[in-house]
């Protein structure tokens, strides 16, 4: 094996083997500090530089935890299936690491190689994301079943029911983006959102993003959907019988899955690596991508310190009674936005072109006098051009300028646009109302008849 090949392999694997595990360590510290702040505590603040009293705000705590997990005794129950007990944490980590390979990232040290270090451009990357993430469900159930513990088995069965239920609205919310772009390639989806033309700024995209984020919380077992490891009910759920480095692998897999699902959300709705100053420094796309991922993870941490855990019946009712029908309705909303608004914009541009050219061609003779533009026609044409380029935000800005000048067709387009926004906000309101309803039990409290 040549030195050049070894160098290329090492450079290509650095993002997976170094960057994201390092970000995992920093995220654990950030979560502990944030939760401590929410709960009026200090959090980790002692562990810093070894053999000194320099605490560095507790930044050495992840390293101390990692060293502790490595040297901690690995205890396996007597009746456990040792093979599957060993394979479960490994299988839980592999899918999340594989998903990271397909995020549309290009790392800056690619200039040291003949080709840049970038994601594998798979034409069906979105389908691969959801297919490979389903292996995590198998790993969690394998851990619960192999432990030969009733609490672990309950946690594994809860995880299977929860992940299967919430994976359906998760996929349906991504279908909206795939339908509008016309591609399953993550790079093409990211390219369709350049110039701050992010899908989250559209009515159907905002509703799909909220649905996707809620379902992602359930898929990664984050609060308030952390029932598979509910410590107040089933001790620690599916990894009750895990200790030492095996537990550390589960812990690492959970946080890497948070990075993976947040990276997919950034790719689908938040413009991937799109951001300011990219023309002068293209390498900033990686920075913007990771900053957006940390923004979503910060919201997950905030929700963990704020919201109480749902009951099992509330969890399942919210998935099947609210998220699923709303996801299907949002697909219809996206289709209405795409086809009806496209037809309205096309009719407007055709009417403008006819009004410009028709008066100057009559009886076979061409009048070379300059055409007279009606007030707002120039802005309407610019709006139609931006809409053709799928720059919806810029298109609506031009149509708004044309409507202010009295252009009738532009007012009609804006009326359609605001109507679609109203339906998108209605989707979000119904979702919030549904979550409020499932969190309020209709069962009356028990009356203590024999208290006296």
C-alpha positions as CSV (number, residue, x, y, z in Angstrom):
1,X,0.0,0.0,0.0
2,X,1.5,3.3,-1.1
3,X,2.1,6.3,1.2
4,X,-0.2,8.5,-1.0
5,X,-3.1,6.0,-0.6
6,X,-2.6,5.9,3.2
7,X,-2.6,9.7,3.4
8,X,-5.8,10.0,1.3
9,X,-7.5,7.4,3.5
10,X,-6.5,9.2,6.7
11,X,-7.5,12.6,5.4
12,X,-10.9,11.3,4.2
13,X,-11.7,9.5,7.5
14,X,-10.6,12.4,9.8
15,X,-14.1,14.1,9.7
16,X,-15.8,10.9,11.0
17,X,-13.2,9.7,13.4
18,X,-12.0,12.9,14.9
19,X,-14.3,15.9,14.3
20,X,-17.7,14.5,15.2
21,X,-16.6,12.5,18.3
22,X,-14.8,15.7,19.4
23,X,-18.0,17.7,18.8
24,X,-19.8,14.9,20.8
25,X,-17.6,15.5,23.8
26,X,-18.1,19.3,23.6
27,X,-21.9,18.7,23.2
28,X,-22.1,16.7,26.4
29,X,-20.3,19.5,28.3
30,X,-22.6,22.1,26.7
31,X,-25.7,20.1,27.6
32,X,-24.6,19.6,31.3
33,X,-23.8,23.3,31.6
34,X,-27.1,24.4,30.0
35,X,-29.2,22.0,32.1
36,X,-27.4,23.2,35.2
37,X,-28.2,26.8,34.3
38,X,-31.8,26.0,33.7
39,X,-32.0,24.2,37.1
40,X,-30.1,26.9,38.9
41,X,-27.0,24.8,39.4
42,X,-23.4,25.2,38.5
43,X,-22.7,22.1,36.5
44,X,-19.2,20.7,35.8
45,X,-16.6,23.3,36.8
46,X,-13.8,21.4,38.5
47,X,-12.2,19.1,35.9
48,X,-9.8,21.1,33.7
49,X,-6.0,20.8,33.3
50,X,-4.8,17.7,35.2
51,X,-2.6,18.1,38.3
52,X,-3.6,21.8,38.6
53,X,-6.5,23.8,40.1
54,X,-7.3,25.4,36.7
55,X,-10.9,24.3,36.0
56,X,-11.4,25.8,32.5
57,X,-15.2,25.8,33.2
58,X,-15.2,22.0,33.5
59,X,-14.1,21.4,29.9
60,X,-12.1,18.4,31.0
61,X,-15.2,16.6,32.2
62,X,-15.9,14.7,28.9
63,X,-12.3,13.4,28.9
64,X,-12.6,12.3,32.5
65,X,-15.9,10.5,31.7
66,X,-14.3,8.8,28.7
67,X,-11.4,7.6,30.8
68,X,-13.7,6.3,33.5
69,X,-15.9,4.4,30.9
70,X,-12.8,2.8,29.4
71,X,-11.5,1.4,32.7
72,X,-14.9,0.6,34.2
73,X,-15.7,-3.1,34.6
74,X,-17.9,-4.6,31.9
75,X,-20.7,-6.5,33.7
76,X,-22.8,-9.0,31.7
77,X,-25.9,-10.6,33.4
78,X,-25.6,-14.4,33.8
79,X,-28.6,-15.2,31.7
80,X,-27.9,-12.6,28.9
81,X,-27.1,-13.5,25.3
82,X,-23.5,-12.5,25.3
83,X,-23.2,-12.2,21.5
84,X,-26.1,-9.9,21.0
85,X,-25.4,-8.1,24.2
86,X,-22.0,-7.2,22.6
87,X,-23.3,-6.4,19.1
88,X,-26.1,-4.1,20.2
89,X,-24.1,-1.0,21.1
90,X,-21.9,-1.4,18.0
91,X,-24.9,-1.7,15.8
92,X,-26.4,1.4,17.4
93,X,-23.3,3.5,16.5
94,X,-22.7,2.3,12.9
95,X,-25.9,3.8,11.2
96,X,-25.4,7.3,12.6
97,X,-21.8,7.3,11.5
98,X,-22.8,6.1,8.0
99,X,-25.4,8.9,7.7
100,X,-22.7,11.5,8.3
101,X,-20.9,10.3,5.1
102,X,-23.7,11.5,2.9
103,X,-24.2,15.0,4.4
104,X,-23.3,17.6,1.7
105,X,-20.1,18.8,3.4
106,X,-16.7,19.7,1.8
107,X,-13.9,20.1,4.2
108,X,-11.3,22.8,3.8
109,X,-8.2,20.6,3.9
110,X,-9.1,19.2,0.5
111,X,-6.6,21.5,-1.1
112,X,-3.8,19.2,0.2
113,X,-5.2,16.4,-2.0
114,X,-5.9,15.8,-5.7
115,X,-9.6,16.0,-5.0
116,X,-11.6,17.7,-2.2
117,X,-12.9,15.8,0.8
118,X,-16.6,15.8,0.3
119,X,-19.7,13.7,0.9
120,X,-20.5,10.7,-1.2
121,X,-23.0,12.0,-3.8
122,X,-25.6,9.3,-3.8
123,X,-28.6,9.9,-6.1
124,X,-31.0,8.4,-3.6
125,X,-29.3,9.9,-0.4
126,X,-32.6,10.8,1.3
127,X,-33.9,7.3,1.0
128,X,-30.6,5.9,2.3
129,X,-30.8,8.2,5.3
130,X,-34.1,6.7,6.4
131,X,-33.3,3.2,5.4
132,X,-30.0,3.1,7.4
133,X,-31.4,4.9,10.4
134,X,-33.9,2.1,10.8
135,X,-31.1,-0.2,12.0
136,X,-30.9,1.8,15.2
137,X,-34.4,0.4,16.1
138,X,-33.1,-3.1,15.7
139,X,-30.0,-2.4,17.8
140,X,-32.1,-1.0,20.7
141,X,-34.5,-3.9,20.7
142,X,-31.5,-6.3,20.5
143,X,-30.1,-4.7,23.6
144,X,-33.3,-5.0,25.5
145,X,-33.9,-8.6,24.5
146,X,-30.4,-9.8,25.0
147,X,-30.1,-8.4,28.5
148,X,-32.7,-10.9,29.9
149,X,-34.2,-8.1,32.0
150,X,-37.8,-7.1,32.1
151,X,-37.1,-3.4,32.4
152,X,-34.7,-3.6,29.5
153,X,-37.2,-5.6,27.4
154,X,-39.9,-3.0,28.2
155,X,-37.6,-0.2,27.1
156,X,-36.7,-2.0,23.9
157,X,-40.4,-2.6,23.0
158,X,-41.2,1.0,23.8
159,X,-38.4,2.1,21.5
160,X,-39.6,0.0,18.6
161,X,-43.2,1.3,18.9
162,X,-42.0,4.9,19.2
163,X,-39.5,4.8,16.4
164,X,-41.8,3.0,14.0
165,X,-44.7,5.5,14.8
166,X,-42.7,8.7,14.4
167,X,-40.7,7.5,11.4
168,X,-43.8,7.9,9.2
169,X,-44.3,11.6,9.8
170,X,-40.5,12.1,9.6
171,X,-40.4,10.6,6.1
172,X,-43.6,12.4,5.0
173,X,-42.2,15.8,6.0
174,X,-39.1,15.1,3.9
175,X,-41.3,14.0,0.9
176,X,-42.4,17.7,0.6
177,X,-38.8,18.9,-0.1
178,X,-38.1,16.0,-2.5
179,X,-41.3,16.8,-4.3
180,X,-40.5,20.5,-4.7
181,X,-36.9,19.9,-5.8
182,X,-37.5,16.8,-7.9
183,X,-34.4,15.0,-6.6
184,X,-33.3,12.7,-3.8
185,X,-29.7,13.8,-4.0
186,X,-28.6,15.8,-0.9
187,X,-26.2,18.0,-2.9
188,X,-29.0,19.0,-5.3
189,X,-31.4,19.8,-2.5
190,X,-28.7,22.0,-0.9
191,X,-28.0,23.7,-4.2
192,X,-31.7,24.5,-4.6
193,X,-31.5,26.6,-1.5
194,X,-28.6,28.8,-2.3
195,X,-28.9,32.6,-1.9
196,X,-31.0,32.3,1.4
197,X,-33.7,30.6,-0.6
198,X,-34.3,28.2,2.3
199,X,-37.3,26.0,2.3
200,X,-38.1,26.9,5.9
201,X,-39.1,30.3,4.6
202,X,-42.0,28.8,2.7
203,X,-45.4,27.9,4.3
204,X,-45.2,24.2,3.4
205,X,-41.5,24.2,4.4
206,X,-42.0,25.8,7.8
207,X,-44.8,23.3,8.7
208,X,-42.7,20.3,7.4
209,X,-39.6,21.5,9.4
210,X,-41.6,21.6,12.6
211,X,-43.0,18.2,12.0
212,X,-39.6,16.9,11.1
213,X,-38.0,18.3,14.2
214,X,-40.7,16.9,16.5
215,X,-40.4,13.5,14.9
216,X,-36.6,13.7,15.1
217,X,-36.8,14.2,18.9
218,X,-38.8,11.0,19.1
219,X,-36.4,9.1,16.8
220,X,-33.4,10.1,18.9
221,X,-35.2,9.4,22.2
222,X,-34.8,12.9,23.3
223,X,-37.0,14.6,25.9
224,X,-40.0,14.8,26.1
225,X,-40.0,11.6,24.1
226,X,-37.4,9.7,26.1
227,X,-39.8,6.9,27.3
228,X,-37.5,4.0,26.2
229,X,-35.1,5.0,29.0
230,X,-37.5,6.6,31.5
231,X,-35.6,6.4,34.8
232,X,-38.6,7.0,36.9
233,X,-40.4,3.9,35.5
234,X,-38.0,1.4,34.1
235,X,-34.6,2.3,35.7
236,X,-32.6,3.0,32.5
237,X,-34.6,1.2,29.8
238,X,-32.9,-0.8,27.2
239,X,-29.4,-0.2,28.5
240,X,-30.1,-1.0,32.2
241,X,-27.7,-3.9,32.1
242,X,-24.9,-2.1,30.3
243,X,-21.8,-0.6,31.9
244,X,-18.3,0.5,31.0
245,X,-17.4,1.0,27.4
246,X,-20.6,-0.6,26.0
247,X,-22.6,2.0,27.8
248,X,-20.3,4.7,26.3
249,X,-21.0,3.4,22.8
250,X,-24.7,3.8,23.4
251,X,-24.1,7.3,24.7
252,X,-21.9,8.1,21.7
253,X,-24.4,6.6,19.3
254,X,-27.2,8.7,20.7
255,X,-25.3,12.0,20.3
256,X,-24.0,11.1,16.8
257,X,-27.6,10.3,15.9
258,X,-28.5,13.8,17.1
259,X,-25.8,15.2,14.8
260,X,-27.0,13.1,11.9
261,X,-30.7,13.9,12.1
262,X,-29.9,17.6,12.7
263,X,-27.6,17.5,9.6
264,X,-30.4,16.1,7.6
265,X,-32.8,18.8,8.9
266,X,-30.2,21.5,7.9
267,X,-29.9,19.9,4.5
268,X,-33.6,19.7,3.8
269,X,-34.9,23.0,5.3
270,X,-32.1,25.3,6.4
271,X,-30.0,25.7,3.2
272,X,-27.2,23.2,4.2
273,X,-24.0,25.2,4.2
274,X,-25.5,28.4,2.7
275,X,-24.7,31.6,4.5
276,X,-23.0,35.0,4.3
277,X,-19.4,35.6,3.1
278,X,-19.3,32.4,1.0
279,X,-18.2,34.3,-2.2
280,X,-14.9,35.5,-0.5
281,X,-14.4,32.4,1.7
282,X,-16.1,29.2,0.3
283,X,-14.7,27.1,3.2
284,X,-17.2,28.9,5.5
285,X,-19.9,26.5,4.2
286,X,-18.6,23.8,6.6
287,X,-18.7,26.3,9.5
288,X,-22.2,27.5,8.7
289,X,-23.4,23.8,8.4
290,X,-22.0,22.9,11.8
291,X,-23.3,26.2,13.4
292,X,-26.8,25.3,12.2
293,X,-26.5,21.8,13.6
294,X,-25.5,23.2,16.9
295,X,-28.4,25.6,16.8
296,X,-30.8,22.6,16.5
297,X,-29.0,20.7,19.2
298,X,-29.2,23.7,21.5
299,X,-33.0,23.7,21.0
300,X,-33.1,19.9,21.9
301,X,-31.1,20.7,25.1
302,X,-33.5,23.6,25.9
303,X,-36.5,21.3,25.5
304,X,-35.0,18.6,27.7
305,X,-34.6,21.1,30.5
306,X,-38.1,22.6,30.0
307,X,-40.7,20.0,29.1
308,X,-41.9,17.1,31.2
309,X,-42.0,13.6,29.8
310,X,-45.1,12.4,28.0
311,X,-47.0,9.2,28.9
312,X,-46.9,6.3,26.5
313,X,-50.6,6.8,25.4
314,X,-50.0,10.5,24.8
315,X,-46.9,9.7,22.8
316,X,-48.7,7.3,20.5
317,X,-51.8,9.4,20.2
318,X,-49.8,12.5,19.1
319,X,-48.0,10.5,16.4
320,X,-51.0,8.7,14.9
321,X,-53.9,11.2,15.5
322,X,-52.1,14.5,14.8
323,X,-48.6,14.3,13.2
324,X,-49.6,11.7,10.5
325,X,-52.7,13.4,9.1
326,X,-51.1,16.8,9.3
327,X,-48.1,15.5,7.4
328,X,-50.4,14.2,4.7
329,X,-52.2,17.5,4.6
330,X,-48.9,19.4,4.3
331,X,-48.1,17.4,1.2
332,X,-51.3,18.5,-0.4
333,X,-50.5,22.1,0.7
334,X,-47.1,21.8,-1.0
335,X,-48.8,20.5,-4.2
336,X,-51.3,23.4,-4.1
337,X,-48.4,25.8,-3.6
338,X,-46.4,24.3,-6.5
339,X,-49.0,23.7,-9.2
340,X,-51.6,26.4,-8.5
341,X,-49.1,29.2,-7.9
342,X,-47.0,28.1,-10.9
343,X,-50.1,28.3,-13.1
344,X,-51.0,31.8,-11.7
345,X,-47.4,33.1,-12.2
346,X,-47.2,31.6,-15.7
347,X,-50.6,33.2,-16.6
348,X,-49.4,36.5,-15.3
349,X,-46.2,36.5,-17.3
350,X,-48.0,35.4,-20.4
351,X,-50.5,38.3,-19.9
352,X,-47.7,40.8,-19.5
353,X,-45.9,39.6,-22.6
354,X,-49.1,39.7,-24.6
355,X,-49.9,43.2,-23.4
356,X,-46.4,44.4,-24.4
357,X,-46.2,42.8,-27.9
358,X,-49.8,42.5,-29.1
359,X,-50.5,46.3,-29.6
360,X,-47.4,46.6,-31.7
361,X,-48.1,43.9,-34.2
362,X,-51.2,44.4,-36.4
363,X,-52.3,43.6,-40.0
364,X,-49.0,41.9,-40.6
365,X,-47.0,45.1,-40.0
366,X,-44.7,45.6,-37.1
367,X,-44.7,48.9,-35.3
368,X,-41.1,49.7,-34.0
369,X,-42.2,52.2,-31.5
370,X,-41.1,51.3,-28.0
371,X,-43.7,49.4,-26.0
372,X,-45.4,51.2,-23.1
373,X,-45.2,49.4,-19.8
374,X,-48.2,49.5,-17.4
375,X,-47.3,50.4,-13.9
376,X,-45.9,47.4,-12.0
377,X,-45.2,45.3,-15.1
378,X,-41.5,45.5,-14.9
379,X,-41.5,44.4,-11.2
380,X,-44.0,41.6,-12.1
381,X,-41.7,40.3,-14.8
382,X,-38.8,40.3,-12.3
383,X,-40.9,38.4,-9.9
384,X,-41.8,35.8,-12.5
385,X,-38.1,35.4,-13.4
386,X,-37.2,34.9,-9.7
387,X,-40.1,32.4,-9.3
388,X,-38.9,30.4,-12.3
389,X,-35.4,30.2,-10.6
390,X,-37.3,28.9,-7.5
391,X,-36.3,32.0,-5.5
392,X,-39.6,32.3,-3.8
393,X,-38.6,34.9,-1.3
394,X,-37.2,37.2,-4.0
395,X,-40.2,36.6,-6.3
396,X,-42.7,37.6,-3.6
397,X,-40.6,40.8,-2.9
398,X,-40.9,41.8,-6.6
399,X,-44.6,40.9,-6.8
400,X,-45.2,43.0,-3.6
401,X,-43.5,46.0,-5.3
402,X,-45.7,45.4,-8.4
403,X,-48.8,45.2,-6.2
404,X,-48.0,48.5,-4.5
405,X,-47.9,50.1,-8.0
406,X,-51.4,48.7,-8.7
407,X,-50.6,45.6,-10.8
408,X,-53.7,43.5,-10.6
409,X,-52.2,40.1,-11.4
410,X,-49.5,40.6,-8.8
411,X,-52.1,41.2,-6.2
412,X,-53.8,38.0,-7.2
413,X,-50.5,36.1,-6.8
414,X,-49.9,37.6,-3.4
415,X,-53.4,36.7,-2.3
416,X,-52.7,33.1,-3.3
417,X,-49.4,33.2,-1.4
418,X,-50.9,34.6,1.8
419,X,-53.7,32.0,1.6
420,X,-51.1,29.2,1.4
421,X,-49.2,30.8,4.3
422,X,-52.5,30.9,6.3
423,X,-53.0,27.2,5.6
424,X,-49.4,26.4,6.7
425,X,-49.9,28.3,9.9
426,X,-53.2,26.5,10.4
427,X,-51.3,23.2,10.2
428,X,-48.9,24.4,13.0
429,X,-51.8,25.6,15.1
430,X,-53.7,22.3,14.8
431,X,-50.4,20.5,15.7
432,X,-50.0,22.6,18.8
433,X,-53.6,22.2,19.8
434,X,-53.3,18.5,19.4
435,X,-50.2,18.3,21.6
436,X,-52.0,20.4,24.2
437,X,-55.0,18.0,24.1
438,X,-53.0,14.8,24.5
439,X,-51.1,16.3,27.5
440,X,-54.3,17.0,29.4
441,X,-55.9,13.9,30.7
442,X,-59.7,13.6,30.8
443,X,-59.6,11.0,33.5
444,X,-60.7,12.4,36.9
445,X,-58.5,11.9,39.9
446,X,-59.3,9.0,42.1
447,X,-61.6,9.7,45.1
448,X,-60.3,8.3,48.3
449,X,-63.6,6.9,49.7
450,X,-62.0,5.4,52.8
451,X,-59.7,8.2,53.7
452,X,-61.6,8.9,56.9
